[in-house]
Amino acid sequence: MWDKVKTYPEHFWLGVGLIAIGVWLITNDRFFMWPPYAVDFFNDDLFGGFFVADGLGLLLWLLEGSVSVKWNRRFITIAACLMGFLSSYQFLIWVATGHYMSWISNTIITAFVLIMARRSDTRES
């Protein structure tokens, strides 16, 4: 089990990070504040649940015996989309309200995910 974590440490930490971000979004029901008409939609627990589900999926993919390249691509693509959307949305909140959101650190995580996707093995194993 832990040999896969040693082989793919960035997948492990991305999965843990996605779960942590998802739990943060689920527990903070008033995190997003703009636009006023969409605040309830973006503060819904479902949004954070997507992060938790993708993180759990990535960890389960990693810890299972046969590592499927197809599922790796799916989980990394979903992670890149979620992090890209979160970074963009937090940047827009900062521009519109002046209230700093953690868009810079999330952009760095997005770049990490994109670099990880670029370096991932795309051959069937």
C-alpha positions, 0 to 999 in steps of 0.5 A: 500500500505505502509503496504506491504512496512512495511512487506517487507522493504528489498524488497522495498530497493532492488528494489530502489537500483536496479533501482539506479544501473541501472540508474547509468549504463545507464547514464555512457556510459564509466563505464566499460573499460575491455576487450577492445573488449567487452567495447561497449557491457557492456556499452550498456544501455540494461545492465543497463536496466535489473537492472531497469526492475528488480527493477521496477518489484520488486517494482510493485510486492511489491505494488500490492495487492496479493503478489505472491511467484512465482514472488518473487522468480523470481525477487530475482533470477534475482537480485542475478544473476545481482548483482553476475555478476556485482560483478564478472565482476568488480572484474575481471576489477580490477584484469586485469587493477588495476583500482578499481571498486566497486566490494566489495560493490556490493559483499555485496549487492549480499550477502544481496540478497542471504540472503534475498532469503534464508529467503523469504517465499516459501509457496504459500500465 
